[in-house]
Amino acid sequence: MLVQVVKSKIHRVKVTGADLNYIGSITIDEDLMDAAGIIEGERVQIVNNNNGERLETYAIPGPRKSGEITLNGAAARRVQKGDTLILIVYGFLELEEAKKFKPQLVFPNEETNLLD
């Protein structure tokens, strides 16, 4: 049996931009993506701590060491610049493997979104 578990999480990053006219997705500083084990195109759940919104989109890499967290397309309507987000990626594992699995948890600087 497969179970869905948290694969990775980027905890408490600030929205740096919202681009309604982009095709879609969330742009994430590539250093943060690497630290969390998120790959380009992977599905990401976004939890907005400011308004309680939850939505899903896919990840695209932003410039390294930029701290960029930009919601693109329709998702841009669900955030404001400066909102605090939690980004979560899930994966499917066999039950026994899931019991031992440890997710990649990333806690960047809450003001800059950079890794210390």
Summary of the structure (lengths in Angstrom):
residues: 116
radius of gyration: 13.9
end to end distance: 38.8
largest distance: 44.0
contacts: 364
relative contact order: 0.37
helix: 16%
strand: 47%
